[in-house]
Amino acid sequence: MRPTRRGLLTALGVGATGLAAGATSLHGSGSARAGGGAWPQPGADAGNTGHLAEQGPRVGRELWRHETPGPGTAPLVASGLVLPPSARRPLDAATGEPRWQVQPTPTGTAVSGGHRTPYNEVTAVAEDIVLVRGGETLYGLSIADGSREWAHALPGPNAAVTVADGTAYVWTGANTQSVIIALRAADGAFRWRYRTDPGGGVPAVVDGTLFLNVDGRLVALPPESGEERWSAGPPPASPSAAERANDGEVDHGFVHSPVVADGRVYVADSAGRLHARSAADGRELWRVTPDERPLTPTGAYATGSRPAAADGTVYAGFADGRIRAFDAETGAEAWSFRAWNGMNGAPAVSDGTVYAGGWDTMVYALDRATGERRWEFSTDYAVTGVSVAGGRAYASTRAGVVHALGDGGDA
């Protein structure tokens, strides 16, 4: 089937149900300081930069692993807990042991067979509140014990959430309608809402502007009004780029979540390119087209990763099996590292190190300055994302396994 632009977009929510399986501790309890840092939302911060300004693990030793009900993005980390998006039990960051149990909703959401859907997607953490979607409701749970603090009905079954300055920006709905809702994260108090066109990924909120990937186009909005400041799509792909990405098909658009840092927006497209746009007006600043053919199948898996941005450098995985670093201002390539297969897992950047994975089932730790491999860790399945906090790296796979990787001592 010919891949379409809408079909290549990242879904608004992961949506998984079921009880989490037990953790397997491989090397004792590890460091009590493992939960010292925080990765509270999918892109680490409200700009989706994938950057945490602290030291990451110097060694890729597996400290524990945990099986969740299904695949998902990299887990969130806050208050000494690891929260895989698809799990209903947060994990102790030091040991991997489950902590409090998220209880099913009182009424639930009807599904086929008369069963009920429990809380089924962790979306973000705001201070001491965990934001969890259950059916068509967003819940605020106490991070201390999982007790419910508030609930807010949603107009659809999906929810992508970004938290900025105490406000939860919730992009929710279905393929035919979408709504942006602003809630006070502490107590769920309603602030405003308006309709948008459907899209994909997690919004970015930076300097009073909301950035969305709406059906393959970047859109910049003032958060409260919804009046479009600018929108932009990618320029047509050259035949060679389209052939490399989609076996001759040229239908393309932006994919994944937008990343915003230092006045620029970075985003990948379905032709395998990486773009930099002005956050002020959407004009193109630079774009990169890989010279090599994707190693992965055609379609969504040939698009590469969501980029990461830190301290004037942009890092991204590509479908040709390379992780590349670029000067954020000019787009000049600083280095590239060759993996064994397409690198579609979003990178995580800490002080001095880039952590990334993809279809070759490996997690790589690369020197930020040179791209030199510091260590690698082999999983059993494709790596969907990595988060970093408290001196640990947490990698998720398509099979739903979370691996905690670190030095095995004080970070």
C-alpha positions as CSV (number, residue, x, y, z in Angstrom):
1,M,0.0,0.0,0.0
2,R,1.3,3.5,-0.9
3,P,2.3,5.3,2.3
4,T,0.3,8.5,2.9
5,R,1.4,11.6,4.8
6,R,-1.3,11.1,7.4
7,G,-0.2,7.4,7.8
8,L,3.3,8.5,8.4
9,L,2.5,10.8,11.3
10,T,3.2,9.8,14.9
11,A,-0.1,9.0,16.7
12,L,-1.2,11.4,19.4
13,G,-1.2,8.7,22.1
14,V,0.3,5.3,22.7
15,G,-2.7,3.7,24.4
16,A,-1.9,0.4,26.1
17,T,-3.7,-1.6,28.7
18,G,-3.0,-4.4,31.1
19,L,-1.0,-5.0,34.2
20,A,2.7,-4.4,34.3
21,A,4.9,-7.5,34.7
22,G,7.5,-7.8,37.4
23,A,11.0,-6.3,37.4
24,T,14.1,-8.3,37.1
25,S,17.1,-7.0,39.2
26,L,20.4,-8.0,37.6
27,H,23.0,-6.4,39.8
28,G,21.6,-5.7,43.2
29,S,19.8,-2.6,44.4
30,G,22.2,-0.1,42.7
31,S,22.6,3.5,43.8
32,A,20.1,5.2,46.0
33,R,20.9,8.4,44.1
34,A,19.5,6.9,40.8
35,G,16.3,8.9,41.0
36,G,18.1,12.2,41.7
37,G,17.4,13.7,38.2
38,A,14.1,14.1,36.3
39,W,12.9,13.5,32.7
40,P,9.3,14.6,33.3
41,Q,7.9,14.5,29.8
42,P,8.6,12.7,26.5
43,G,11.0,15.3,25.1
44,A,12.5,16.1,28.6
45,D,11.2,19.7,28.6
46,A,8.5,21.9,27.1
47,G,10.7,22.4,24.0
48,N,11.1,18.7,23.4
49,T,14.8,19.2,23.3
50,G,15.8,15.8,24.7
51,H,18.5,17.4,26.8
52,L,19.2,17.1,30.5
53,A,22.1,19.1,31.9
54,E,23.6,16.5,34.1
55,Q,26.1,13.7,33.8
56,G,24.7,10.5,32.3
57,P,26.0,6.9,32.8
58,R,29.6,6.4,32.1
59,V,29.1,2.6,31.7
60,G,26.3,0.7,30.0
61,R,25.8,-2.0,32.6
62,E,22.3,-3.3,32.9
63,L,21.1,-2.7,36.5
64,W,17.5,-4.0,36.0
65,R,14.9,-4.6,33.4
66,H,11.1,-4.5,33.5
67,E,8.4,-5.7,31.0
68,T,5.5,-3.5,30.3
69,P,2.2,-4.4,28.6
70,G,3.2,-3.0,25.2
71,P,5.7,-0.8,23.2
72,G,6.0,2.8,24.1
73,T,8.4,5.8,24.1
74,A,11.2,6.2,26.6
75,P,10.0,6.2,30.2
76,L,9.5,9.4,32.3
77,V,11.6,9.8,35.4
78,A,10.7,11.9,38.5
79,S,10.8,11.8,42.3
80,G,12.8,8.6,42.3
81,L,10.3,6.8,40.0
82,V,10.5,5.5,36.5
83,L,7.2,5.7,34.7
84,P,6.9,3.8,31.4
85,P,4.1,5.4,29.4
86,S,2.2,2.0,28.9
87,A,2.6,0.7,32.4
88,R,0.2,1.1,35.3
89,R,2.9,0.6,38.0
90,P,5.7,3.1,38.4
91,L,9.1,1.6,39.2
92,D,11.7,2.4,41.8
93,A,14.5,4.1,39.9
94,A,17.2,2.4,42.0
95,T,15.8,-1.2,42.0
96,G,13.2,-1.5,39.3
97,E,10.7,-2.8,41.8
98,P,7.1,-1.7,41.3
99,R,5.7,0.9,43.7
100,W,2.2,2.0,44.0
101,Q,-0.5,0.4,41.9
102,V,-2.7,2.6,39.6
103,Q,-6.2,1.4,40.2
104,P,-8.8,1.1,37.4
105,T,-11.3,4.0,37.0
106,P,-14.6,3.5,38.8
107,T,-16.6,3.5,35.7
108,G,-14.0,2.8,33.0
109,T,-14.5,3.0,29.3
110,A,-16.5,0.4,27.5
111,V,-14.6,-1.7,25.0
112,S,-15.4,-4.8,23.0
113,G,-16.4,-7.8,25.1
114,G,-17.8,-5.6,27.9
115,H,-14.5,-5.1,29.6
116,R,-13.3,-1.8,31.1
117,T,-10.2,0.2,30.2
118,P,-8.1,1.2,33.2
119,Y,-5.7,4.1,33.3
120,N,-3.6,3.3,30.2
121,E,-1.0,6.0,29.3
122,V,1.3,8.1,31.4
123,T,1.7,11.4,29.6
124,A,3.7,13.8,31.7
125,V,4.8,14.7,35.3
126,A,4.2,18.1,36.7
127,E,5.8,18.7,40.1
128,D,4.1,16.1,42.3
129,I,1.3,15.2,39.9
130,V,1.4,12.4,37.3
131,L,-0.8,13.1,34.3
132,V,-2.4,9.8,33.1
133,R,-4.9,9.2,30.3
134,G,-7.6,6.6,30.9
135,G,-10.1,6.2,28.1
136,E,-11.4,9.7,27.3
137,T,-10.3,11.2,30.6
138,L,-7.1,12.8,31.8
139,Y,-6.3,12.1,35.5
140,G,-4.0,13.9,37.9
141,L,-2.5,11.4,40.3
142,S,-0.3,12.0,43.4
143,I,3.2,10.9,42.6
144,A,3.6,9.8,46.2
145,D,0.9,7.1,46.3
146,G,-1.1,7.2,43.0
147,S,-4.2,8.6,44.7
148,R,-6.4,10.6,42.3
149,E,-6.3,14.4,42.7
150,W,-8.5,15.4,39.8
151,A,-10.0,14.3,36.5
152,H,-11.0,16.1,33.3
153,A,-13.1,14.6,30.4
154,L,-11.5,14.7,27.0
155,P,-13.3,14.9,23.6
156,G,-11.4,11.9,22.2
157,P,-9.4,8.7,23.1
158,N,-5.9,10.2,22.6
159,A,-3.8,12.7,24.5
160,A,-0.4,14.3,24.0
161,V,0.6,16.5,26.9
162,T,3.2,19.1,27.3
163,V,3.7,20.9,30.7
164,A,5.1,24.5,30.8
165,D,5.0,26.9,33.7
166,G,2.4,24.9,35.6
167,T,0.0,24.5,32.7
168,A,-0.7,21.2,31.0
169,Y,-1.3,21.7,27.2
170,V,-3.4,18.7,26.2
171,W,-3.7,17.9,22.5
172,T,-6.5,15.4,22.2
173,G,-9.1,14.0,19.9
174,A,-9.3,11.7,16.9
175,N,-8.4,11.7,13.2
176,T,-11.5,13.8,12.4
177,Q,-11.3,16.4,15.2
178,S,-8.7,17.7,17.6
179,V,-8.8,20.0,20.5
180,I,-6.1,21.9,22.5
181,I,-7.1,22.1,26.2
182,A,-5.1,24.1,28.8
183,L,-5.4,22.9,32.4
184,R,-3.7,23.9,35.6
185,A,-1.6,20.9,36.3
186,A,-1.8,21.1,40.1
187,D,-5.5,20.8,40.3
188,G,-6.9,20.2,36.8
189,A,-8.6,23.7,36.8
190,F,-9.8,24.5,33.2
191,R,-8.3,27.5,31.5
192,W,-9.2,27.4,27.8
193,R,-9.8,25.2,24.8
194,Y,-10.1,25.5,21.0
195,R,-10.3,23.2,18.0
196,T,-7.4,22.4,15.7
197,D,-6.9,20.1,12.7
198,P,-5.6,16.6,13.6
199,G,-1.9,16.0,13.8
200,G,0.8,14.0,15.5
201,G,3.5,14.0,18.1
202,V,3.8,16.1,21.3
203,P,3.4,19.9,21.2
204,A,6.3,22.2,22.1
205,V,5.6,25.3,24.1
206,V,8.4,27.9,24.1
207,D,8.4,31.7,24.6
208,G,4.6,32.1,24.5
209,T,4.2,30.0,21.4
210,L,2.6,26.6,20.9
211,F,4.2,24.5,18.1
212,L,2.3,21.6,16.5
213,N,2.8,19.1,13.8
214,V,-0.6,19.4,12.1
215,D,-1.1,16.8,9.4
216,G,2.5,17.1,8.3
217,R,2.8,20.9,8.6
218,L,4.4,22.9,11.3
219,V,2.0,25.4,12.9
220,A,2.8,28.1,15.4
221,L,0.0,29.4,17.6
222,P,-0.4,31.8,20.5
223,P,-1.5,29.3,23.2
224,E,-4.7,31.0,24.3
225,S,-6.2,32.2,21.0
226,G,-5.4,29.5,18.5
227,E,-4.9,32.2,15.8
228,E,-2.2,30.9,13.5
229,R,1.0,32.9,13.5
230,W,2.5,30.9,10.7
231,S,2.5,27.4,9.2
232,A,4.9,25.7,6.9
233,G,5.3,22.4,5.1
234,P,8.5,20.8,3.7
235,P,9.5,21.7,0.2
236,P,9.1,18.9,-2.4
237,A,11.5,16.1,-2.1
238,S,13.9,15.4,-4.9
239,P,13.1,12.2,-6.8
240,S,16.2,10.5,-5.4
241,A,15.2,11.5,-1.8
242,A,11.6,10.3,-2.3
243,E,12.8,7.0,-3.8
244,R,15.2,6.4,-0.9
245,A,12.4,7.1,1.6
246,N,9.3,5.6,-0.1
247,D,10.3,3.5,-3.0
248,G,9.4,6.2,-5.6
249,E,6.4,7.7,-3.8
250,V,6.7,11.5,-3.2
251,D,3.9,12.0,-0.7
252,H,5.6,13.5,2.4
253,G,5.3,15.8,5.3
254,F,6.8,16.6,8.7
255,V,6.8,13.7,11.2
256,H,7.4,13.3,14.9
257,S,7.3,16.1,17.5
258,P,8.8,19.6,16.8
259,V,11.9,20.4,18.8
260,V,12.4,24.1,19.7
261,A,15.6,25.7,21.0
262,D,17.4,29.0,20.7
263,G,14.8,30.5,18.3
264,R,14.8,27.5,15.9
265,V,12.4,24.6,15.3
266,Y,13.9,21.3,14.2
267,V,11.8,18.6,12.7
268,A,12.2,15.5,10.4
269,D,10.1,14.7,7.4
270,S,8.9,11.5,5.8
271,A,11.5,11.8,2.9
272,G,14.2,11.2,5.5
273,R,15.3,14.9,5.7
274,L,16.0,17.1,8.8
275,H,14.8,20.7,8.8
276,A,15.6,23.9,10.7
277,R,13.0,26.7,10.7
278,S,12.8,30.1,12.3
279,A,10.6,29.9,15.4
280,A,9.6,33.5,14.8
281,D,8.2,33.2,11.2
282,G,8.7,29.7,10.0
283,R,11.2,30.5,7.2
284,E,13.6,27.8,6.3
285,L,17.1,28.1,7.8
286,W,18.7,24.9,6.5
287,R,17.8,21.3,5.8
288,V,19.8,18.1,5.4
289,T,19.2,15.2,3.0
290,P,21.2,12.0,3.7
291,D,23.1,10.7,0.8
292,E,22.6,7.0,1.6
293,R,19.5,4.8,1.1
294,P,17.5,3.8,4.2
295,L,18.3,0.5,5.7
296,T,14.8,0.1,7.1
297,P,11.5,-0.8,5.2
298,T,9.7,1.9,3.3
299,G,7.1,4.1,4.9
300,A,7.0,5.3,8.5
301,Y,10.1,3.4,9.6
302,A,12.3,5.2,7.0
303,T,11.8,8.6,8.5
304,G,14.6,8.7,11.1
305,S,14.2,10.0,14.6
306,R,12.9,13.1,16.4
307,P,16.0,15.2,16.8
308,A,17.5,16.5,20.1
309,A,19.1,19.9,20.6
310,A,21.7,21.1,23.2
311,D,24.2,23.9,23.4
312,G,24.2,24.9,19.8
313,T,24.2,21.3,18.3
314,V,21.4,19.2,16.9
315,Y,21.5,15.4,17.1
316,A,19.4,13.1,15.0
317,G,19.1,9.5,13.9
318,F,18.5,8.7,10.2
319,A,17.1,5.7,8.3
320,D,20.4,5.1,6.7
321,G,21.8,3.8,10.0
322,R,23.6,7.0,11.0
323,I,23.4,9.2,14.0
324,R,24.6,12.7,13.0
325,A,25.5,15.9,14.8
326,F,25.0,19.3,13.1
327,D,25.8,22.9,13.9
328,A,22.4,24.4,15.0
329,E,23.0,27.7,13.2
330,T,24.3,26.5,9.9
331,G,23.4,22.9,9.5
332,A,27.0,21.9,8.9
333,E,27.7,18.3,9.9
334,A,30.0,17.9,12.9
335,W,30.2,14.1,12.9
336,S,28.3,10.9,12.1
337,F,28.3,7.5,13.6
338,R,27.3,4.4,11.7
339,A,25.0,1.8,13.3
340,W,23.8,-1.5,11.8
341,N,20.2,-0.4,11.0
342,G,17.9,2.6,10.8
343,M,18.2,4.9,13.9
344,N,14.6,6.0,14.5
345,G,14.7,6.1,18.4
346,A,14.8,9.7,19.7
347,P,18.2,10.6,21.1
348,A,18.8,11.7,24.7
349,V,21.6,14.2,25.4
350,S,23.3,14.7,28.8
351,D,26.5,16.5,29.7
352,G,29.1,15.1,27.3
353,T,27.1,12.1,25.9
354,V,24.4,11.3,23.3
355,Y,22.4,8.1,23.9
356,A,20.4,6.7,21.0
357,G,19.0,3.5,19.6
358,G,16.9,2.1,16.8
359,W,16.2,-0.9,14.6
360,D,19.5,-2.7,15.2
361,T,18.4,-3.3,18.9
362,M,21.5,-1.5,20.3
363,V,21.7,1.4,22.7
364,Y,24.8,3.6,21.9
365,A,26.5,6.1,24.1
366,L,28.5,8.5,21.9
367,D,30.8,11.4,22.8
368,R,29.0,14.6,22.1
369,A,32.0,16.4,20.7
370,T,33.4,13.6,18.4
371,G,30.7,10.9,17.9
372,E,33.1,8.4,19.2
373,R,31.4,5.3,20.8
374,R,31.9,5.2,24.5
375,W,29.9,2.0,25.1
376,E,27.0,0.1,23.7
377,F,24.3,-2.3,25.1
378,S,22.4,-5.0,23.2
379,T,18.7,-5.5,23.7
380,D,16.5,-8.1,22.1
381,Y,14.2,-5.7,20.2
382,A,14.3,-2.4,18.3
383,V,14.9,0.5,20.7
384,T,12.1,3.1,20.6
385,G,13.7,5.8,22.8
386,V,16.1,6.6,25.6
387,S,15.7,9.0,28.6
388,V,18.4,10.0,31.0
389,A,18.2,11.0,34.7
390,G,20.0,10.6,38.0
391,G,23.1,9.1,36.3
392,R,21.1,6.3,34.6
393,A,19.9,5.8,31.0
394,Y,16.5,4.1,30.5
395,A,15.9,2.5,27.1
396,S,12.5,1.2,25.9
397,T,12.0,-1.4,23.2
398,R,9.2,-2.3,20.8
399,A,8.5,-5.4,22.9
400,G,7.8,-3.2,25.9
401,V,11.0,-3.9,27.9
402,V,12.6,-1.1,29.8
403,H,16.3,-1.4,30.5
404,A,18.0,0.6,33.3
405,L,21.6,1.2,32.3
406,G,24.3,2.7,34.5
407,D,27.5,2.5,36.4
408,G,26.2,0.3,39.2
409,G,27.3,2.7,41.9
410,D,26.9,6.3,42.8
411,A,26.3,8.4,39.7
